[in-house]
Amino acid sequence: MNIAIFDEKWKVFRGQSTEWWSLMAEFDLVKVDKAEVKFDKFATLLQVKYGYTRQKAREEINRLWAEYEAQTKKAVA
């Protein structure tokens, strides 16, 4: 996922975050809200909370976003 797209879709992504990652708390999401580059802050939180490498955090973000978009398209169709 492109960093600009992540920042653009942050509100949608934020709403799904606690469903996708149970360790992600509201206060963590507030930190991302305040970050200049939301993708980097979010990926860092995934690294800290789940022990992901930077690459694994990016892969998980991309995977779950792709699944979300696929489900949204099915619901619309």
N, CA, C and O atoms as a Tripos MOL2 file, in Angstrom:
@<TRIPOS>MOLECULE
protein
  308   307    77     0     0
PROTEIN
NO_CHARGES

@<TRIPOS>ATOM
      1 N           0.8450   -1.1720    0.0000 N.3       1 MET1
      2 CA          0.0000    0.0000    0.0000 C.3       1 MET1
      3 C           0.8890    1.2330    0.0000 C.2       1 MET1
      4 O           1.8650    1.3270    0.7440 O.2       1 MET1
      5 N           0.5280    2.1460   -0.8340 N.am      2 ASN2
      6 CA          1.2180    3.4180   -0.9500 C.3       2 ASN2
      7 C           0.9630    4.2460    0.3180 C.2       2 ASN2
      8 O          -0.1510    4.2530    0.8410 O.2       2 ASN2
      9 N           1.9790    4.9320    0.8000 N.am      3 ILE3
     10 CA          1.8520    5.7410    2.0210 C.3       3 ILE3
     11 C           0.7790    6.8100    1.8640 C.2       3 ILE3
     12 O           0.0130    7.0530    2.7970 O.2       3 ILE3
     13 N           0.7090    7.4490    0.7080 N.am      4 ALA4
     14 CA         -0.2910    8.4890    0.4730 C.3       4 ALA4
     15 C          -1.7100    7.9100    0.5240 C.2       4 ALA4
     16 O          -2.6230    8.5380    1.0590 O.2       4 ALA4
     17 N          -1.8860    6.7210   -0.0320 N.am      5 ILE5
     18 CA         -3.1990    6.0740   -0.0050 C.3       5 ILE5
     19 C          -3.5700    5.7110    1.4260 C.2       5 ILE5
     20 O          -4.7180    5.8870    1.8350 O.2       5 ILE5
     21 N          -2.6110    5.2070    2.1820 N.am      6 PHE6
     22 CA         -2.8700    4.8700    3.5820 C.3       6 PHE6
     23 C          -3.3430    6.1060    4.3410 C.2       6 PHE6
     24 O          -4.3330    6.0510    5.0690 O.2       6 PHE6
     25 N          -2.6330    7.2220    4.1690 N.am      7 ASP7
     26 CA         -3.0180    8.4480    4.8600 C.3       7 ASP7
     27 C          -4.4060    8.9190    4.4200 C.2       7 ASP7
     28 O          -5.1880    9.4130    5.2320 O.2       7 ASP7
     29 N          -4.6990    8.7620    3.1390 N.am      8 GLU8
     30 CA         -5.9940    9.1720    2.6010 C.3       8 GLU8
     31 C          -7.1250    8.3110    3.1610 C.2       8 GLU8
     32 O          -8.2090    8.8150    3.4510 O.2       8 GLU8
     33 N          -6.8710    7.0250    3.3100 N.am      9 LYS9
     34 CA         -7.8810    6.0700    3.7890 C.3       9 LYS9
     35 C          -7.7980    5.8220    5.2890 C.2       9 LYS9
     36 O          -8.4310    4.8960    5.7960 O.2       9 LYS9
     37 N          -7.0350    6.6260    5.9980 N.am     10 TRP10
     38 CA         -6.7710    6.3740    7.4150 C.3      10 TRP10
     39 C          -8.0500    6.2160    8.2320 C.2      10 TRP10
     40 O          -8.1200    5.3240    9.0770 O.2      10 TRP10
     41 N          -9.0530    7.0430    8.0090 N.am     11 LYS11
     42 CA        -10.2590    6.9600    8.8350 C.3      11 LYS11
     43 C         -10.9500    5.6070    8.6860 C.2      11 LYS11
     44 O         -11.4320    5.0410    9.6680 O.2      11 LYS11
     45 N         -10.9980    5.0970    7.4760 N.am     12 VAL12
     46 CA        -11.5790    3.7730    7.2490 C.3      12 VAL12
     47 C         -10.6960    2.7140    7.9060 C.2      12 VAL12
     48 O         -11.1860    1.8190    8.5950 O.2      12 VAL12
     49 N          -9.4000    2.8280    7.6830 N.am     13 PHE13
     50 CA         -8.4410    1.8790    8.2320 C.3      13 PHE13
     51 C          -8.4900    1.9020    9.7540 C.2      13 PHE13
     52 O          -8.4290    0.8570   10.4020 O.2      13 PHE13
     53 N          -8.5980    3.0870   10.3110 N.am     14 ARG14
     54 CA         -8.6540    3.2450   11.7620 C.3      14 ARG14
     55 C          -9.8390    2.4860   12.3410 C.2      14 ARG14
     56 O          -9.7280    1.8230   13.3720 O.2      14 ARG14
     57 N         -10.9750    2.5960   11.6590 N.am     15 GLY15
     58 CA        -12.1780    1.9220   12.1260 C.3      15 GLY15
     59 C         -12.0550    0.4050   12.1490 C.2      15 GLY15
     60 O         -12.6850   -0.2540   12.9760 O.2      15 GLY15
     61 N         -11.2610   -0.1500   11.2630 N.am     16 GLN16
     62 CA        -11.0750   -1.5950   11.1780 C.3      16 GLN16
     63 C          -9.9350   -2.1080   12.0600 C.2      16 GLN16
     64 O          -9.8590   -3.3020   12.3500 O.2      16 GLN16
     65 N          -9.0740   -1.2260   12.4740 N.am     17 SER17
     66 CA         -7.8230   -1.6330   13.1330 C.3      17 SER17
     67 C          -8.0060   -2.4880   14.3690 C.2      17 SER17
     68 O          -7.2830   -3.4670   14.5530 O.2      17 SER17
     69 N          -8.9570   -2.1390   15.2190 N.am     18 THR18
     70 CA         -9.1120   -2.9190   16.4460 C.3      18 THR18
     71 C          -9.7240   -4.2900   16.1710 C.2      18 THR18
     72 O          -9.5460   -5.2130   16.9660 O.2      18 THR18
     73 N         -10.4490   -4.4380   15.0490 N.am     19 GLU19
     74 CA        -10.9560   -5.7520   14.6620 C.3      19 GLU19
     75 C          -9.8210   -6.6160   14.1190 C.2      19 GLU19
     76 O          -9.7450   -7.8090   14.4140 O.2      19 GLU19
     77 N          -8.9500   -6.0150   13.3330 N.am     20 TRP20
     78 CA         -7.8620   -6.7420   12.6920 C.3      20 TRP20
     79 C          -6.7310   -7.0660   13.6620 C.2      20 TRP20
     80 O          -6.1180   -8.1290   13.5720 O.2      20 TRP20
     81 N          -6.4590   -6.1610   14.5800 N.am     21 TRP21
     82 CA         -5.3580   -6.3400   15.5300 C.3      21 TRP21
     83 C          -5.8890   -6.0800   16.9380 C.2      21 TRP21
     84 O          -6.0790   -4.9280   17.3290 O.2      21 TRP21
     85 N          -6.1240   -7.1290   17.6850 N.am     22 SER22
     86 CA         -6.7490   -7.0090   19.0050 C.3      22 SER22
     87 C          -5.8920   -6.2570   20.0170 C.2      22 SER22
     88 O          -6.4190   -5.7190   20.9910 O.2      22 SER22
     89 N          -4.5870   -6.2120   19.8030 N.am     23 LEU23
     90 CA         -3.7200   -5.5000   20.7460 C.3      23 LEU23
     91 C          -3.6710   -3.9940   20.4800 C.2      23 LEU23
     92 O          -3.0840   -3.2470   21.2620 O.2      23 LEU23
     93 N          -4.2730   -3.5540   19.4020 N.am     24 MET24
     94 CA         -4.2580   -2.1390   19.0430 C.3      24 MET24
     95 C          -5.3680   -1.4280   19.8300 C.2      24 MET24
     96 O          -6.5520   -1.7040   19.6350 O.2      24 MET24
     97 N          -4.9790   -0.5280   20.7050 N.am     25 ALA25
     98 CA         -5.9300    0.1750   21.5640 C.3      25 ALA25
     99 C          -6.2100    1.5780   21.0290 C.2      25 ALA25
    100 O          -5.4940    2.0830   20.1650 O.2      25 ALA25
    101 N          -7.2420    2.1810   21.5500 N.am     26 GLU26
    102 CA         -7.6260    3.5300   21.1190 C.3      26 GLU26
    103 C          -6.4870    4.5250   21.3030 C.2      26 GLU26
    104 O          -6.2590    5.3710   20.4390 O.2      26 GLU26
    105 N          -5.7710    4.4320   22.4170 N.am     27 PHE27
    106 CA         -4.6740    5.3860   22.6370 C.3      27 PHE27
    107 C          -3.5610    5.2070   21.6130 C.2      27 PHE27
    108 O          -2.8520    6.1630   21.2990 O.2      27 PHE27
    109 N          -3.3970    3.9870   21.0850 N.am     28 ASP28
    110 CA         -2.4240    3.7690   20.0130 C.3      28 ASP28
    111 C          -2.8790    4.4720   18.7360 C.2      28 ASP28
    112 O          -2.0850    5.1050   18.0410 O.2      28 ASP28
    113 N          -4.1550    4.3490   18.4490 N.am     29 LEU29
    114 CA         -4.6970    4.9700   17.2390 C.3      29 LEU29
    115 C          -4.6490    6.4930   17.3140 C.2      29 LEU29
    116 O          -4.4800    7.1650   16.2970 O.2      29 LEU29
    117 N          -4.7980    7.0310   18.5160 N.am     30 VAL30
    118 CA         -4.6710    8.4810   18.6970 C.3      30 VAL30
    119 C          -3.2470    8.9290   18.3550 C.2      30 VAL30
    120 O          -3.0510    9.9960   17.7730 O.2      30 VAL30
    121 N          -2.2650    8.1160   18.7150 N.am     31 LYS31
    122 CA         -0.8740    8.4340   18.3660 C.3      31 LYS31
    123 C          -0.6990    8.4930   16.8520 C.2      31 LYS31
    124 O           0.0020    9.3610   16.3320 O.2      31 LYS31
    125 N          -1.3380    7.5710   16.1580 N.am     32 VAL32
    126 CA         -1.2630    7.5650   14.6990 C.3      32 VAL32
    127 C          -1.9920    8.7820   14.1330 C.2      32 VAL32
    128 O          -1.5240    9.3940   13.1720 O.2      32 VAL32
    129 N          -3.1400    9.1360   14.7270 N.am     33 ASP33
    130 CA         -3.8780   10.3320   14.2920 C.3      33 ASP33
    131 C          -2.9810   11.5590   14.2870 C.2      33 ASP33
    132 O          -3.0550   12.3890   13.3810 O.2      33 ASP33
    133 N          -2.1420   11.6680   15.2960 N.am     34 LYS34
    134 CA         -1.2920   12.8440   15.4640 C.3      34 LYS34
    135 C          -0.0140   12.8010   14.6270 C.2      34 LYS34
    136 O           0.6520   13.8230   14.4630 O.2      34 LYS34
    137 N           0.3270   11.6370   14.1030 N.am     35 ALA35
    138 CA          1.5820   11.4670   13.3620 C.3      35 ALA35
    139 C           1.5180   12.1520   12.0030 C.2      35 ALA35
    140 O           0.4700   12.1850   11.3580 O.2      35 ALA35
    141 N           2.6410   12.6910   11.5860 N.am     36 GLU36
    142 CA          2.7200   13.3240   10.2760 C.3      36 GLU36
    143 C           2.6190   12.2750    9.1690 C.2      36 GLU36
    144 O           1.9120   12.4720    8.1810 O.2      36 GLU36
    145 N           3.3290   11.1630    9.3420 N.am     37 VAL37
    146 CA          3.2600   10.0560    8.3790 C.3      37 VAL37
    147 C           2.5900    8.8880    9.1010 C.2      37 VAL37
    148 O           3.2410    8.1360    9.8250 O.2      37 VAL37
    149 N           1.2920    8.7510    8.8960 N.am     38 LYS38
    150 CA          0.5020    7.7720    9.6300 C.3      38 LYS38
    151 C           0.9360    6.3320    9.3520 C.2      38 LYS38
    152 O           0.9620    5.5090   10.2670 O.2      38 LYS38
    153 N           1.2710    6.0260    8.1140 N.am     39 PHE39
    154 CA          1.6810    4.6640    7.7690 C.3      39 PHE39
    155 C           2.8950    4.2410    8.5860 C.2      39 PHE39
    156 O           2.9160    3.1430    9.1410 O.2      39 PHE39
    157 N           3.8970    5.0990    8.6640 N.am     40 ASP40
    158 CA          5.1150    4.7570    9.4110 C.3      40 ASP40
    159 C           4.8220    4.5320   10.8870 C.2      40 ASP40
    160 O           5.3350    3.5900   11.4900 O.2      40 ASP40
    161 N           4.0030    5.3930   11.4630 N.am     41 LYS41
    162 CA          3.6670    5.2550   12.8860 C.3      41 LYS41
    163 C           2.8860    3.9730   13.1300 C.2      41 LYS41
    164 O           3.1390    3.2600   14.1010 O.2      41 LYS41
    165 N           1.9360    3.6800   12.2470 N.am     42 PHE42
    166 CA          1.1260    2.4830   12.4000 C.3      42 PHE42
    167 C           1.9800    1.2220   12.2590 C.2      42 PHE42
    168 O           1.8500    0.2850   13.0470 O.2      42 PHE42
    169 N           2.8430    1.2070   11.2630 N.am     43 ALA43
    170 CA          3.7310    0.0560   11.0580 C.3      43 ALA43
    171 C           4.6410   -0.1370   12.2750 C.2      43 ALA43
    172 O           4.9000   -1.2670   12.6890 O.2      43 ALA43
    173 N           5.1180    0.9590   12.8360 N.am     44 THR44
    174 CA          5.9610    0.8770   14.0370 C.3      44 THR44
    175 C           5.1850    0.2730   15.2040 C.2      44 THR44
    176 O           5.7240   -0.5490   15.9450 O.2      44 THR44
    177 N           3.9290    0.6710   15.3740 N.am     45 LEU45
    178 CA          3.1130    0.1060   16.4450 C.3      45 LEU45
    179 C           2.9090   -1.3980   16.2550 C.2      45 LEU45
    180 O           2.9350   -2.1570   17.2240 O.2      45 LEU45
    181 N           2.7090   -1.8230   15.0150 N.am     46 LEU46
    182 CA          2.5770   -3.2590   14.7540 C.3      46 LEU46
    183 C           3.8690   -3.9930   15.1010 C.2      46 LEU46
    184 O           3.8360   -5.1020   15.6340 O.2      46 LEU46
    185 N           4.9880   -3.3780   14.8000 N.am     47 GLN47
    186 CA          6.2740   -3.9840   15.1430 C.3      47 GLN47
    187 C           6.4060   -4.1450   16.6510 C.2      47 GLN47
    188 O           6.8260   -5.1980   17.1320 O.2      47 GLN47
    189 N           6.0530   -3.1150   17.3870 N.am     48 VAL48
    190 CA          6.1920   -3.1360   18.8450 C.3      48 VAL48
    191 C           5.2150   -4.1170   19.4790 C.2      48 VAL48
    192 O           5.6070   -4.9160   20.3290 O.2      48 VAL48
    193 N           3.9540   -4.0670   19.0770 N.am     49 LYS49
    194 CA          2.9280   -4.8770   19.7280 C.3      49 LYS49
    195 C           2.9530   -6.3440   19.3190 C.2      49 LYS49
    196 O           2.6430   -7.2230   20.1230 O.2      49 LYS49
    197 N           3.3200   -6.6060   18.0720 N.am     50 TYR50
    198 CA          3.2550   -7.9830   17.5720 C.3      50 TYR50
    199 C           4.6170   -8.5980   17.2530 C.2      50 TYR50
    200 O           4.6980   -9.7690   16.8840 O.2      50 TYR50
    201 N           5.6700   -7.8220   17.3930 N.am     51 GLY51
    202 CA          6.9950   -8.3440   17.1120 C.3      51 GLY51
    203 C           7.2650   -8.5440   15.6280 C.2      51 GLY51
    204 O           8.1670   -9.2910   15.2500 O.2      51 GLY51
    205 N           6.4800   -7.8730   14.7870 N.am     52 TYR52
    206 CA          6.6640   -7.9700   13.3430 C.3      52 TYR52
    207 C           7.9570   -7.2800   12.9220 C.2      52 TYR52
    208 O           8.4150   -6.3390   13.5700 O.2      52 TYR52
    209 N           8.5300   -7.7600   11.8400 N.am     53 THR53
    210 CA          9.5800   -6.9910   11.1730 C.3      53 THR53
    211 C           8.8710   -5.8780   10.4060 C.2      53 THR53
    212 O           7.6480   -5.8940   10.2640 O.2      53 THR53
    213 N           9.6370   -4.9210    9.9190 N.am     54 ARG54
    214 CA          9.0340   -3.8350    9.1410 C.3      54 ARG54
    215 C           8.3290   -4.4070    7.9030 C.2      54 ARG54
    216 O           7.2250   -3.9890    7.5530 O.2      54 ARG54
    217 N           8.9830   -5.3640    7.2550 N.am     55 GLN55
    218 CA          8.4070   -5.9850    6.0550 C.3      55 GLN55
    219 C           7.1110   -6.7250    6.3820 C.2      55 GLN55
    220 O           6.1350   -6.6240    5.6390 O.2      55 GLN55
    221 N           7.0960   -7.4610    7.4840 N.am     56 LYS56
    222 CA          5.9000   -8.2020    7.8930 C.3      56 LYS56
    223 C           4.7560   -7.2440    8.2060 C.2      56 LYS56
    224 O           3.6090   -7.5260    7.8590 O.2      56 LYS56
    225 N           5.0430   -6.1210    8.8510 N.am     57 ALA57
    226 CA          4.0080   -5.1260    9.1470 C.3      57 ALA57
    227 C           3.4010   -4.6060    7.8470 C.2      57 ALA57
    228 O           2.1800   -4.5020    7.7320 O.2      57 ALA57
    229 N           4.2430   -4.2800    6.8680 N.am     58 ARG58
    230 CA          3.7430   -3.8080    5.5720 C.3      58 ARG58
    231 C           2.8880   -4.8720    4.8900 C.2      58 ARG58
    232 O           1.8350   -4.5620    4.3330 O.2      58 ARG58
    233 N           3.3380   -6.1180    4.9350 N.am     59 GLU59
    234 CA          2.5930   -7.2150    4.3130 C.3      59 GLU59
    235 C           1.2230   -7.3960    4.9580 C.2      59 GLU59
    236 O           0.2290   -7.5940    4.2600 O.2      59 GLU59
    237 N           1.1690   -7.3280    6.2750 N.am     60 GLU60
    238 CA         -0.1030   -7.4810    6.9810 C.3      60 GLU60
    239 C          -1.0580   -6.3310    6.6670 C.2      60 GLU60
    240 O          -2.2510   -6.5530    6.4630 O.2      60 GLU60
    241 N          -0.5460   -5.1230    6.6270 N.am     61 ILE61
    242 CA         -1.3720   -3.9730    6.2670 C.3      61 ILE61
    243 C          -1.9380   -4.1730    4.8660 C.2      61 ILE61
    244 O          -3.1350   -3.9890    4.6460 O.2      61 ILE61
    245 N          -1.0910   -4.5460    3.9290 N.am     62 ASN62
    246 CA         -1.5330   -4.7470    2.5470 C.3      62 ASN62
    247 C          -2.5350   -5.8900    2.4310 C.2      62 ASN62
    248 O          -3.5350   -5.7680    1.7220 O.2      62 ASN62
    249 N          -2.2800   -6.9880    3.1130 N.am     63 ARG63
    250 CA         -3.1570   -8.1550    3.0390 C.3      63 ARG63
    251 C          -4.5520   -7.8420    3.5650 C.2      63 ARG63
    252 O          -5.5560   -8.1520    2.9230 O.2      63 ARG63
    253 N          -4.6000   -7.2300    4.7320 N.am     64 LEU64
    254 CA         -5.9040   -6.9460    5.3320 C.3      64 LEU64
    255 C          -6.6590   -5.8640    4.5680 C.2      64 LEU64
    256 O          -7.8860   -5.9080    4.4800 O.2      64 LEU64
    257 N          -5.9410   -4.9000    4.0190 N.am     65 TRP65
    258 CA         -6.6080   -3.8780    3.2240 C.3      65 TRP65
    259 C          -7.1860   -4.4910    1.9510 C.2      65 TRP65
    260 O          -8.3020   -4.1520    1.5550 O.2      65 TRP65
    261 N          -6.4450   -5.3850    1.3090 N.am     66 ALA66
    262 CA         -6.9340   -6.0490    0.0960 C.3      66 ALA66
    263 C          -8.1890   -6.8670    0.4050 C.2      66 ALA66
    264 O          -9.1480   -6.8440   -0.3670 O.2      66 ALA66
    265 N          -8.1890   -7.5820    1.5200 N.am     67 GLU67
    266 CA         -9.3670   -8.3450    1.9280 C.3      67 GLU67
    267 C         -10.5580   -7.4200    2.1840 C.2      67 GLU67
    268 O         -11.6800   -7.7220    1.7760 O.2      67 GLU67
    269 N         -10.3160   -6.3060    2.8540 N.am     68 TYR68
    270 CA        -11.3700   -5.3390    3.1380 C.3      68 TYR68
    271 C         -11.9710   -4.7950    1.8460 C.2      68 TYR68
    272 O         -13.1920   -4.7260    1.7100 O.2      68 TYR68
    273 N         -11.1230   -4.4110    0.9020 N.am     69 GLU69
    274 CA        -11.6100   -3.8760   -0.3720 C.3      69 GLU69
    275 C         -12.4060   -4.9350   -1.1410 C.2      69 GLU69
    276 O         -13.4290   -4.6160   -1.7480 O.2      69 GLU69
    277 N         -11.9550   -6.1730   -1.1220 N.am     70 ALA70
    278 CA        -12.6670   -7.2460   -1.8030 C.3      70 ALA70
    279 C         -14.0570   -7.4550   -1.1880 C.2      70 ALA70
    280 O         -15.0350   -7.6340   -1.9150 O.2      70 ALA70
    281 N         -14.1440   -7.4340    0.1250 N.am     71 GLN71
    282 CA        -15.4340   -7.5970    0.8000 C.3      71 GLN71
    283 C         -16.3500   -6.4250    0.5080 C.2      71 GLN71
    284 O         -17.5530   -6.6090    0.3230 O.2      71 GLN71
    285 N         -15.7940   -5.2180    0.4640 N.am     72 THR72
    286 CA        -16.5900   -4.0310    0.1900 C.3      72 THR72
    287 C         -17.1560   -4.0740   -1.2270 C.2      72 THR72
    288 O         -18.3080   -3.7030   -1.4530 O.2      72 THR72
    289 N         -16.3550   -4.5210   -2.1620 N.am     73 LYS73
    290 CA        -16.8130   -4.6230   -3.5500 C.3      73 LYS73
    291 C         -17.9150   -5.6700   -3.6850 C.2      73 LYS73
    292 O         -18.8610   -5.4730   -4.4480 O.2      73 LYS73
    293 N         -17.8040   -6.7910   -2.9480 N.am     74 LYS74
    294 CA        -18.8380   -7.8140   -2.9900 C.3      74 LYS74
    295 C         -20.1470   -7.2900   -2.4130 C.2      74 LYS74
    296 O         -21.2250   -7.5890   -2.9260 O.2      74 LYS74
    297 N         -20.0470   -6.5130   -1.3480 N.am     75 ALA75
    298 CA        -21.2410   -5.9820   -0.7000 C.3      75 ALA75
    299 C         -21.9650   -4.9890   -1.6080 C.2      75 ALA75
    300 O         -23.1930   -4.9070   -1.5760 O.2      75 ALA75
    301 N         -21.2290   -4.2440   -2.4060 N.am     76 VAL76
    302 CA        -21.8070   -3.2570   -3.3050 C.3      76 VAL76
    303 C         -22.4480   -3.9330   -4.5200 C.2      76 VAL76
    304 O         -23.4750   -3.4830   -5.0270 O.2      76 VAL76
    305 N         -21.8280   -5.0100   -4.9700 N.am     77 ALA77
    306 CA        -22.3000   -5.6940   -6.1910 C.3      77 ALA77
    307 C         -23.5790   -6.4530   -6.0090 C.2      77 ALA77
    308 O         -24.0730   -7.0650   -6.9550 O.2      77 ALA77
@<TRIPOS>BOND
     1     1     2 1
     2     2     3 1
     3     3     4 2
     4     3     5 am
     5     5     6 1
     6     6     7 1
     7     7     8 2
     8     7     9 am
     9     9    10 1
    10    10    11 1
    11    11    12 2
    12    11    13 am
    13    13    14 1
    14    14    15 1
    15    15    16 2
    16    15    17 am
    17    17    18 1
    18    18    19 1
    19    19    20 2
    20    19    21 am
    21    21    22 1
    22    22    23 1
    23    23    24 2
    24    23    25 am
    25    25    26 1
    26    26    27 1
    27    27    28 2
    28    27    29 am
    29    29    30 1
    30    30    31 1
    31    31    32 2
    32    31    33 am
    33    33    34 1
    34    34    35 1
    35    35    36 2
    36    35    37 am
    37    37    38 1
    38    38    39 1
    39    39    40 2
    40    39    41 am
    41    41    42 1
    42    42    43 1
    43    43    44 2
    44    43    45 am
    45    45    46 1
    46    46    47 1
    47    47    48 2
    48    47    49 am
    49    49    50 1
    50    50    51 1
    51    51    52 2
    52    51    53 am
    53    53    54 1
    54    54    55 1
    55    55    56 2
    56    55    57 am
    57    57    58 1
    58    58    59 1
    59    59    60 2
    60    59    61 am
    61    61    62 1
    62    62    63 1
    63    63    64 2
    64    63    65 am
    65    65    66 1
    66    66    67 1
    67    67    68 2
    68    67    69 am
    69    69    70 1
    70    70    71 1
    71    71    72 2
    72    71    73 am
    73    73    74 1
    74    74    75 1
    75    75    76 2
    76    75    77 am
    77    77    78 1
    78    78    79 1
    79    79    80 2
    80    79    81 am
    81    81    82 1
    82    82    83 1
    83    83    84 2
    84    83    85 am
    85    85    86 1
    86    86    87 1
    87    87    88 2
    88    87    89 am
    89    89    90 1
    90    90    91 1
    91    91    92 2
    92    91    93 am
    93    93    94 1
    94    94    95 1
    95    95    96 2
    96    95    97 am
    97    97    98 1
    98    98    99 1
    99    99   100 2
   100    99   101 am
   101   101   102 1
   102   102   103 1
   103   103   104 2
   104   103   105 am
   105   105   106 1
   106   106   107 1
   107   107   108 2
   108   107   109 am
   109   109   110 1
   110   110   111 1
   111   111   112 2
   112   111   113 am
   113   113   114 1
   114   114   115 1
   115   115   116 2
   116   115   117 am
   117   117   118 1
   118   118   119 1
   119   119   120 2
   120   119   121 am
   121   121   122 1
   122   122   123 1
   123   123   124 2
   124   123   125 am
   125   125   126 1
   126   126   127 1
   127   127   128 2
   128   127   129 am
   129   129   130 1
   130   130   131 1
   131   131   132 2
   132   131   133 am
   133   133   134 1
   134   134   135 1
   135   135   136 2
   136   135   137 am
   137   137   138 1
   138   138   139 1
   139   139   140 2
   140   139   141 am
   141   141   142 1
   142   142   143 1
   143   143   144 2
   144   143   145 am
   145   145   146 1
   146   146   147 1
   147   147   148 2
   148   147   149 am
   149   149   150 1
   150   150   151 1
   151   151   152 2
   152   151   153 am
   153   153   154 1
   154   154   155 1
   155   155   156 2
   156   155   157 am
   157   157   158 1
   158   158   159 1
   159   159   160 2
   160   159   161 am
   161   161   162 1
   162   162   163 1
   163   163   164 2
   164   163   165 am
   165   165   166 1
   166   166   167 1
   167   167   168 2
   168   167   169 am
   169   169   170 1
   170   170   171 1
   171   171   172 2
   172   171   173 am
   173   173   174 1
   174   174   175 1
   175   175   176 2
   176   175   177 am
   177   177   178 1
   178   178   179 1
   179   179   180 2
   180   179   181 am
   181   181   182 1
   182   182   183 1
   183   183   184 2
   184   183   185 am
   185   185   186 1
   186   186   187 1
   187   187   188 2
   188   187   189 am
   189   189   190 1
   190   190   191 1
   191   191   192 2
   192   191   193 am
   193   193   194 1
   194   194   195 1
   195   195   196 2
   196   195   197 am
   197   197   198 1
   198   198   199 1
   199   199   200 2
   200   199   201 am
   201   201   202 1
   202   202   203 1
   203   203   204 2
   204   203   205 am
   205   205   206 1
   206   206   207 1
   207   207   208 2
   208   207   209 am
   209   209   210 1
   210   210   211 1
   211   211   212 2
   212   211   213 am
   213   213   214 1
   214   214   215 1
   215   215   216 2
   216   215   217 am
   217   217   218 1
   218   218   219 1
   219   219   220 2
   220   219   221 am
   221   221   222 1
   222   222   223 1
   223   223   224 2
   224   223   225 am
   225   225   226 1
   226   226   227 1
   227   227   228 2
   228   227   229 am
   229   229   230 1
   230   230   231 1
   231   231   232 2
   232   231   233 am
   233   233   234 1
   234   234   235 1
   235   235   236 2
   236   235   237 am
   237   237   238 1
   238   238   239 1
   239   239   240 2
   240   239   241 am
   241   241   242 1
   242   242   243 1
   243   243   244 2
   244   243   245 am
   245   245   246 1
   246   246   247 1
   247   247   248 2
   248   247   249 am
   249   249   250 1
   250   250   251 1
   251   251   252 2
   252   251   253 am
   253   253   254 1
   254   254   255 1
   255   255   256 2
   256   255   257 am
   257   257   258 1
   258   258   259 1
   259   259   260 2
   260   259   261 am
   261   261   262 1
   262   262   263 1
   263   263   264 2
   264   263   265 am
   265   265   266 1
   266   266   267 1
   267   267   268 2
   268   267   269 am
   269   269   270 1
   270   270   271 1
   271   271   272 2
   272   271   273 am
   273   273   274 1
   274   274   275 1
   275   275   276 2
   276   275   277 am
   277   277   278 1
   278   278   279 1
   279   279   280 2
   280   279   281 am
   281   281   282 1
   282   282   283 1
   283   283   284 2
   284   283   285 am
   285   285   286 1
   286   286   287 1
   287   287   288 2
   288   287   289 am
   289   289   290 1
   290   290   291 1
   291   291   292 2
   292   291   293 am
   293   293   294 1
   294   294   295 1
   295   295   296 2
   296   295   297 am
   297   297   298 1
   298   298   299 1
   299   299   300 2
   300   299   301 am
   301   301   302 1
   302   302   303 1
   303   303   304 2
   304   303   305 am
   305   305   306 1
   306   306   307 1
   307   307   308 2
@<TRIPOS>SUBSTRUCTURE
     1 MET1         2 RESIDUE 1 A MET
     2 ASN2         6 RESIDUE 1 A ASN
     3 ILE3        10 RESIDUE 1 A ILE
     4 ALA4        14 RESIDUE 1 A ALA
     5 ILE5        18 RESIDUE 1 A ILE
     6 PHE6        22 RESIDUE 1 A PHE
     7 ASP7        26 RESIDUE 1 A ASP
     8 GLU8        30 RESIDUE 1 A GLU
     9 LYS9        34 RESIDUE 1 A LYS
    10 TRP10       38 RESIDUE 1 A TRP
    11 LYS11       42 RESIDUE 1 A LYS
    12 VAL12       46 RESIDUE 1 A VAL
    13 PHE13       50 RESIDUE 1 A PHE
    14 ARG14       54 RESIDUE 1 A ARG
    15 GLY15       58 RESIDUE 1 A GLY
    16 GLN16       62 RESIDUE 1 A GLN
    17 SER17       66 RESIDUE 1 A SER
    18 THR18       70 RESIDUE 1 A THR
    19 GLU19       74 RESIDUE 1 A GLU
    20 TRP20       78 RESIDUE 1 A TRP
    21 TRP21       82 RESIDUE 1 A TRP
    22 SER22       86 RESIDUE 1 A SER
    23 LEU23       90 RESIDUE 1 A LEU
    24 MET24       94 RESIDUE 1 A MET
    25 ALA25       98 RESIDUE 1 A ALA
    26 GLU26      102 RESIDUE 1 A GLU
    27 PHE27      106 RESIDUE 1 A PHE
    28 ASP28      110 RESIDUE 1 A ASP
    29 LEU29      114 RESIDUE 1 A LEU
    30 VAL30      118 RESIDUE 1 A VAL
    31 LYS31      122 RESIDUE 1 A LYS
    32 VAL32      126 RESIDUE 1 A VAL
    33 ASP33      130 RESIDUE 1 A ASP
    34 LYS34      134 RESIDUE 1 A LYS
    35 ALA35      138 RESIDUE 1 A ALA
    36 GLU36      142 RESIDUE 1 A GLU
    37 VAL37      146 RESIDUE 1 A VAL
    38 LYS38      150 RESIDUE 1 A LYS
    39 PHE39      154 RESIDUE 1 A PHE
    40 ASP40      158 RESIDUE 1 A ASP
    41 LYS41      162 RESIDUE 1 A LYS
    42 PHE42      166 RESIDUE 1 A PHE
    43 ALA43      170 RESIDUE 1 A ALA
    44 THR44      174 RESIDUE 1 A THR
    45 LEU45      178 RESIDUE 1 A LEU
    46 LEU46      182 RESIDUE 1 A LEU
    47 GLN47      186 RESIDUE 1 A GLN
    48 VAL48      190 RESIDUE 1 A VAL
    49 LYS49      194 RESIDUE 1 A LYS
    50 TYR50      198 RESIDUE 1 A TYR
    51 GLY51      202 RESIDUE 1 A GLY
    52 TYR52      206 RESIDUE 1 A TYR
    53 THR53      210 RESIDUE 1 A THR
    54 ARG54      214 RESIDUE 1 A ARG
    55 GLN55      218 RESIDUE 1 A GLN
    56 LYS56      222 RESIDUE 1 A LYS
    57 ALA57      226 RESIDUE 1 A ALA
    58 ARG58      230 RESIDUE 1 A ARG
    59 GLU59      234 RESIDUE 1 A GLU
    60 GLU60      238 RESIDUE 1 A GLU
    61 ILE61      242 RESIDUE 1 A ILE
    62 ASN62      246 RESIDUE 1 A ASN
    63 ARG63      250 RESIDUE 1 A ARG
    64 LEU64      254 RESIDUE 1 A LEU
    65 TRP65      258 RESIDUE 1 A TRP
    66 ALA66      262 RESIDUE 1 A ALA
    67 GLU67      266 RESIDUE 1 A GLU
    68 TYR68      270 RESIDUE 1 A TYR
    69 GLU69      274 RESIDUE 1 A GLU
    70 ALA70      278 RESIDUE 1 A ALA
    71 GLN71      282 RESIDUE 1 A GLN
    72 THR72      286 RESIDUE 1 A THR
    73 LYS73      290 RESIDUE 1 A LYS
    74 LYS74      294 RESIDUE 1 A LYS
    75 ALA75      298 RESIDUE 1 A ALA
    76 VAL76      302 RESIDUE 1 A VAL
    77 ALA77      306 RESIDUE 1 A ALA
